[in-house]
Amino acid sequence: MKKAIFSLMLLLAGCFTASAQEYETKEEFNPHWYVQAQAGFQHTLGEIKTSKLNSLNTQVALGYQFDKLFGARFTVGGWTSRGGVNLKGNDYRYHWNYIAPTVDLTFDVTNAILGYNPKRIVSFGIFAGGGLNVAWHNQEAACVDATIKSLYPIAENQVEFMHYLWDGTKTRVVGQFGANLDFKVSDRVSIGAEANCNFLKDRYNSKKAGNVDWYFNVLGGVKIALGPTSKSVNYPVPVRERIVEKVVTVHDTITVEKERFTKDPLRRDIFFTICNSEVSKAEMPKVEDIAEYLNRFPESKVSIVGYADKGTGTAKGNIVYAKKRAQMIADLLINKFGINPNRISVDSKGDTVQPFDINDLNRVSICVAE
């Protein structure tokens, strides 16, 4: 009776071993809102000394990061802009106030090149967009215009310096593009710097130049995510070893036989890190599994197909990476384990096929031996 119970326990243990599934947890990007506050300096392009056309500037933003590459933000910036005229060695300066609400599309360059990494400290991005520039308080420009006309009559100089002089409140369309550099200090907080270029029609600084007017902002500040920027995702890890328990009772003696493989086709998914075609130590046991299977069943062959993820690199480059990854496994089987090359086929799908829903898992070579 005791032996019968022991046999049943061994059989149940074998069932649990065969059905066990392993999972690996990985941090993936999580879409999120953020707010940003910045302050710095503005330079309005003009003809007098650069330092005399600098002024203070501020900007606040509300943004949404859709995925690891693309986002959008609504910004409101402004304070003062400056202008000036140089006539016979004399500078005549003036300033006015403005506010500029804009909408930008953002692109994370670092993630595009290096792939997403939730622990990355430094990230670089670019953006472009447009909106409105609302300007007022242009009285100083009017005073400069009056002074110049009184000192240097137009008839004498044949020049009208403030040809586009305006008053009241003026609203104009403005375009914007620029770049930003962020330094992460916690999961949700980063500090950073931004430089943006703004352009609008040739009436902004009251002077006629025959081209668009420009102003440039250099800003620094803090960005706070309003939710988690990453999330934990569990995905199954291929089981390295298949164990079949057989319980045989002969003359009241219990024998447990373990077989490492059956004749069923063997599949191993060998994963790679970004921009890498070397098989890591963690993935090497899977190559050993394939070699052992091929040695156990001499008539079997293995097909190795390399893949690359769409989220990184270019289609042309990914074809090369995927082929290198597949060939690396083939070379290991041939050179390290002595497998006949005629039993190995190698192919590359690049990023044209994505076997997994999670982007980073597609840096893989799928090996099927049968």
C-alpha positions as CSV (number, residue, x, y, z in Angstrom):
1,M,0.0,0.0,0.0
2,K,2.8,2.4,0.9
3,K,4.5,1.7,-2.4
4,A,1.3,2.4,-4.3
5,I,0.9,5.8,-2.6
6,F,4.6,6.6,-3.3
7,S,4.1,5.8,-7.0
8,L,1.1,8.1,-7.1
9,M,3.0,10.9,-5.6
10,L,5.8,10.6,-8.1
11,L,3.3,10.6,-10.9
12,L,1.6,13.8,-9.6
13,A,5.1,15.4,-9.2
14,G,5.8,14.7,-12.8
15,C,2.5,16.3,-13.9
16,F,3.3,19.5,-12.0
17,T,6.8,19.6,-13.5
18,A,5.5,19.3,-17.0
19,S,2.8,22.0,-16.6
20,A,4.9,24.6,-14.7
21,Q,5.3,27.9,-16.6
22,E,8.0,30.4,-15.9
23,Y,7.6,34.2,-16.4
24,E,10.0,37.1,-16.7
25,T,9.1,40.6,-15.6
26,K,10.2,43.5,-17.7
27,E,9.7,47.3,-17.5
28,E,7.8,48.7,-20.5
29,F,6.9,52.2,-21.5
30,N,3.6,53.6,-20.0
31,P,1.8,56.5,-21.7
32,H,1.4,59.5,-19.3
33,W,0.6,63.2,-18.9
34,Y,3.2,65.7,-17.7
35,V,3.5,69.3,-16.7
36,Q,6.6,71.5,-17.2
37,A,7.7,74.9,-15.9
38,Q,10.7,76.8,-17.3
39,A,12.4,80.2,-17.2
40,G,15.3,81.7,-19.1
41,F,16.3,84.3,-21.7
42,Q,15.2,85.4,-25.1
43,H,17.2,87.0,-27.9
44,T,15.3,88.9,-30.6
45,L,17.3,89.0,-33.9
46,G,18.3,92.5,-34.8
47,E,21.0,94.8,-36.1
48,I,22.5,96.1,-32.8
49,K,24.8,94.4,-30.3
50,T,23.5,90.9,-29.3
51,S,23.6,91.5,-25.6
52,K,21.3,94.5,-25.9
53,L,18.5,92.4,-27.5
54,N,18.3,89.8,-24.6
55,S,15.3,89.7,-22.3
56,L,13.7,87.4,-19.7
57,N,11.3,84.7,-20.7
58,T,9.1,82.0,-19.1
59,Q,7.2,79.0,-20.4
60,V,4.7,76.5,-18.9
61,A,3.5,73.3,-20.7
62,L,1.0,70.5,-20.4
63,G,2.0,67.4,-22.5
64,Y,1.1,63.8,-23.2
65,Q,3.7,61.1,-24.1
66,F,1.9,58.6,-26.4
67,D,4.7,56.1,-26.7
68,K,8.4,55.8,-26.2
69,L,9.1,58.0,-29.3
70,F,6.2,60.5,-29.9
71,G,4.3,63.0,-27.8
72,A,2.5,66.3,-27.9
73,R,2.4,69.4,-25.7
74,F,0.6,72.6,-25.3
75,T,2.9,75.5,-24.2
76,V,2.3,79.1,-23.1
77,G,5.5,81.2,-23.2
78,G,6.2,84.9,-23.1
79,W,7.3,88.0,-21.2
80,T,9.3,90.6,-23.2
81,S,10.9,91.0,-26.6
82,R,13.4,93.7,-27.6
83,G,14.3,95.7,-30.7
84,G,16.8,98.3,-31.7
85,V,18.1,100.7,-34.3
86,N,21.7,101.8,-34.8
87,L,22.0,105.1,-36.5
88,K,25.4,106.9,-36.9
89,G,26.9,105.0,-34.0
90,N,24.0,105.5,-31.7
91,D,21.7,102.6,-30.4
92,Y,18.0,103.3,-29.9
93,R,16.4,100.4,-28.0
94,Y,12.8,99.5,-27.1
95,H,10.9,96.5,-25.8
96,W,7.3,95.2,-25.8
97,N,5.4,92.4,-24.1
98,Y,4.0,89.2,-25.6
99,I,2.4,85.8,-24.9
100,A,2.6,82.9,-27.3
101,P,0.4,79.7,-26.9
102,T,1.7,76.9,-29.2
103,V,1.1,73.2,-29.8
104,D,4.2,71.0,-30.5
105,L,4.8,67.5,-31.6
106,T,7.8,65.9,-29.7
107,F,10.2,63.1,-30.7
108,D,12.5,61.3,-28.3
109,V,15.8,60.9,-30.3
110,T,17.5,58.9,-27.5
111,N,14.9,56.1,-27.5
112,A,14.8,56.0,-31.3
113,I,18.6,55.3,-31.4
114,L,19.2,53.3,-28.2
115,G,15.8,51.8,-27.4
116,Y,13.7,52.4,-24.4
117,N,15.3,52.2,-21.0
118,P,13.3,53.3,-17.9
119,K,16.5,53.8,-15.9
120,R,18.2,56.1,-18.4
121,I,19.4,59.3,-16.8
122,V,19.9,61.6,-19.8
123,S,17.5,61.9,-22.8
124,F,17.6,64.1,-25.9
125,G,14.5,65.1,-27.9
126,I,13.4,67.5,-30.7
127,F,10.0,69.2,-31.3
128,A,8.2,71.4,-33.8
129,G,4.9,73.1,-33.9
130,G,3.2,76.5,-34.1
131,G,0.5,78.8,-32.6
132,L,-0.1,82.4,-32.0
133,N,1.9,85.4,-30.8
134,V,-0.1,88.1,-29.0
135,A,2.0,91.3,-28.5
136,W,1.2,94.6,-26.8
137,H,2.8,97.6,-25.0
138,N,4.8,98.9,-28.1
139,Q,5.0,102.5,-26.8
140,E,8.8,102.5,-26.6
141,A,9.0,101.7,-30.3
142,A,6.8,104.7,-31.0
143,C,9.1,106.9,-28.9
144,V,12.2,105.7,-30.8
145,D,10.4,106.3,-34.1
146,A,9.6,109.9,-33.1
147,T,13.2,110.5,-31.8
148,I,14.8,109.3,-35.1
149,K,12.4,111.3,-37.2
150,S,13.2,114.5,-35.2
151,L,17.0,114.0,-35.4
152,Y,17.3,112.5,-38.9
153,P,14.5,113.6,-41.2
154,I,13.4,111.0,-43.7
155,A,14.0,113.4,-46.6
156,E,17.7,113.6,-45.6
157,N,18.3,109.9,-45.1
158,Q,15.8,108.4,-47.5
159,V,15.1,105.7,-44.9
160,E,12.1,105.1,-42.7
161,F,13.4,103.0,-39.9
162,M,10.1,102.0,-38.2
163,H,8.1,101.3,-41.3
164,Y,5.9,98.6,-39.6
165,L,5.4,100.5,-36.4
166,W,2.2,99.1,-34.6
167,D,0.2,99.9,-31.6
168,G,-2.5,98.3,-29.5
169,T,-2.6,94.5,-29.4
170,K,-1.5,92.4,-32.4
171,T,-2.0,88.7,-32.9
172,R,0.2,86.9,-35.4
173,V,0.9,83.3,-36.4
174,V,4.2,81.9,-35.1
175,G,6.1,78.8,-36.0
176,Q,8.4,77.0,-33.5
177,F,11.0,74.2,-33.5
178,G,13.8,73.3,-31.1
179,A,15.5,70.6,-28.9
180,N,15.6,69.6,-25.3
181,L,17.9,67.8,-22.9
182,D,16.4,66.2,-19.8
183,F,18.2,64.7,-16.7
184,K,16.1,62.3,-14.7
185,V,16.2,62.7,-10.9
186,S,13.4,60.3,-9.9
187,D,10.8,58.1,-11.6
188,R,8.5,61.1,-12.3
189,V,10.7,64.2,-12.0
190,S,13.4,65.5,-14.3
191,I,15.2,68.7,-14.8
192,G,16.3,70.0,-18.2
193,A,17.1,72.6,-20.7
194,E,15.4,73.7,-23.9
195,A,16.3,75.9,-26.9
196,N,13.6,76.9,-29.3
197,C,13.5,79.1,-32.5
198,N,10.4,81.1,-33.3
199,F,9.6,82.9,-36.6
200,L,6.8,85.1,-37.7
201,K,6.1,87.7,-40.4
202,D,8.1,90.8,-40.9
203,R,6.1,93.2,-38.7
204,Y,6.9,91.9,-35.2
205,N,9.7,94.3,-34.3
206,S,8.2,97.3,-36.2
207,K,11.1,97.4,-38.7
208,K,10.9,96.5,-42.4
209,A,13.6,94.0,-43.2
210,G,12.1,92.1,-46.2
211,N,12.2,88.7,-44.3
212,V,10.7,87.0,-41.3
213,D,11.4,88.1,-37.8
214,W,13.0,85.6,-35.4
215,Y,13.4,85.3,-31.6
216,F,15.2,82.5,-29.7
217,N,14.5,81.2,-26.2
218,V,16.9,79.3,-24.0
219,L,15.1,77.9,-21.0
220,G,15.7,75.6,-18.0
221,G,13.2,74.1,-15.5
222,V,11.5,71.0,-14.2
223,K,9.2,68.4,-15.7
224,I,6.8,66.3,-13.6
225,A,5.0,63.2,-14.8
226,L,1.4,62.9,-13.6
227,G,1.5,59.1,-13.7
228,P,3.9,56.2,-13.9
229,T,6.2,56.4,-16.9
230,S,6.8,52.6,-17.0
231,K,4.9,49.5,-16.1
232,S,5.8,45.9,-15.3
233,V,4.9,43.3,-17.9
234,N,5.1,39.5,-17.4
235,Y,5.8,37.4,-20.4
236,P,6.5,33.7,-20.6
237,V,10.0,32.3,-20.8
238,P,10.4,29.2,-22.9
239,V,10.9,26.1,-20.7
240,R,14.5,24.9,-21.1
241,E,13.9,21.4,-20.1
242,R,11.1,19.0,-20.8
243,I,10.9,16.2,-18.2
244,V,8.7,13.1,-18.6
245,E,8.3,11.1,-15.5
246,K,7.6,7.3,-16.0
247,V,6.8,5.2,-13.0
248,V,7.4,1.5,-13.5
249,T,6.8,-1.1,-10.7
250,V,8.7,-4.4,-11.2
251,H,8.6,-7.0,-8.3
252,D,7.7,-4.3,-5.8
253,T,10.6,-2.1,-6.9
254,I,9.9,1.5,-8.1
255,T,12.1,2.9,-10.9
256,V,11.9,6.6,-12.0
257,E,13.1,7.2,-15.6
258,K,13.7,10.7,-16.8
259,E,14.0,11.6,-20.5
260,R,15.5,15.1,-21.3
261,F,13.8,15.2,-24.8
262,T,11.1,13.5,-26.8
263,K,11.1,13.1,-30.5
264,D,8.7,16.0,-30.8
265,P,10.0,19.1,-32.5
266,L,12.1,21.3,-30.2
267,R,11.8,25.1,-30.2
268,R,14.1,27.5,-28.5
269,D,13.7,31.3,-28.7
270,I,17.1,32.9,-28.2
271,F,16.9,36.6,-27.3
272,F,19.5,39.4,-27.9
273,T,20.1,42.8,-26.4
274,I,19.8,46.0,-28.5
275,C,22.4,46.4,-31.3
276,N,24.0,43.1,-30.4
277,S,24.4,39.8,-32.2
278,E,26.4,37.9,-29.5
279,V,24.6,35.1,-27.6
280,S,24.6,36.0,-23.9
281,K,25.5,33.6,-21.1
282,A,21.9,33.5,-20.0
283,E,20.8,32.3,-23.5
284,M,23.6,29.9,-24.1
285,P,21.8,26.9,-22.4
286,K,19.2,27.1,-25.1
287,V,21.9,26.6,-27.7
288,E,23.1,23.6,-25.7
289,D,19.6,22.2,-25.8
290,I,19.5,22.4,-29.6
291,A,22.9,20.7,-29.8
292,E,21.9,17.9,-27.5
293,Y,18.7,17.4,-29.4
294,L,20.6,17.1,-32.7
295,N,23.1,14.7,-31.2
296,R,20.3,12.5,-29.7
297,F,18.4,12.4,-33.0
298,P,21.1,12.2,-35.8
299,E,18.5,12.4,-38.6
300,S,17.0,15.7,-37.3
301,K,17.8,19.2,-38.6
302,V,17.4,22.7,-37.2
303,S,16.0,25.9,-38.8
304,I,17.2,29.2,-37.4
305,V,15.3,32.4,-38.3
306,G,16.6,35.8,-37.1
307,Y,14.4,38.8,-36.3
308,A,14.8,42.5,-35.3
309,D,12.5,44.9,-33.6
310,K,10.7,47.6,-35.6
311,G,11.2,50.1,-32.8
312,T,15.0,50.4,-33.3
313,G,17.1,51.2,-36.4
314,T,16.2,51.0,-40.0
315,A,14.7,48.2,-42.1
316,K,18.0,47.8,-44.0
317,G,20.1,47.6,-40.9
318,N,17.6,45.3,-39.1
319,I,17.9,42.7,-41.9
320,V,21.7,42.6,-41.3
321,Y,21.3,42.4,-37.5
322,A,18.8,39.6,-37.8
323,K,21.0,37.6,-40.1
324,K,24.0,38.0,-37.8
325,R,22.0,36.8,-34.9
326,A,20.9,33.7,-36.7
327,Q,24.3,33.0,-38.1
328,M,26.0,33.4,-34.7
329,I,23.8,30.5,-33.4
330,A,24.7,28.4,-36.4
331,D,28.4,29.1,-35.9
332,L,28.2,28.0,-32.3
333,L,26.4,24.7,-33.2
334,I,29.1,24.0,-35.9
335,N,32.3,25.2,-34.2
336,K,31.5,24.5,-30.5
337,F,29.2,21.4,-30.7
338,G,30.4,19.8,-33.9
339,I,27.0,19.8,-35.7
340,N,27.2,19.2,-39.5
341,P,26.5,22.4,-41.4
342,N,24.2,20.5,-43.7
343,R,21.8,20.0,-40.8
344,I,21.4,23.8,-40.3
345,S,19.4,26.3,-42.3
346,V,19.7,30.1,-41.6
347,D,17.2,32.8,-42.6
348,S,16.6,36.5,-41.7
349,K,13.2,38.3,-41.5
350,G,14.6,41.6,-40.3
351,D,11.8,43.7,-38.9
352,T,9.3,42.6,-41.6
353,V,7.8,40.0,-39.2
354,Q,7.3,40.7,-35.5
355,P,6.7,37.3,-33.7
356,F,6.0,38.9,-30.3
357,D,3.7,41.7,-29.2
358,I,6.3,43.3,-27.0
359,N,8.7,45.3,-29.2
360,D,12.0,44.4,-27.4
361,L,11.3,40.6,-27.5
362,N,11.6,40.7,-31.3
363,R,15.4,40.9,-31.0
364,V,15.3,37.1,-31.3
365,S,16.3,34.1,-33.3
366,I,13.7,31.3,-33.3
367,C,15.2,27.8,-33.6
368,V,13.1,24.8,-34.4
369,A,14.8,21.3,-34.5
370,E,12.9,18.3,-35.8
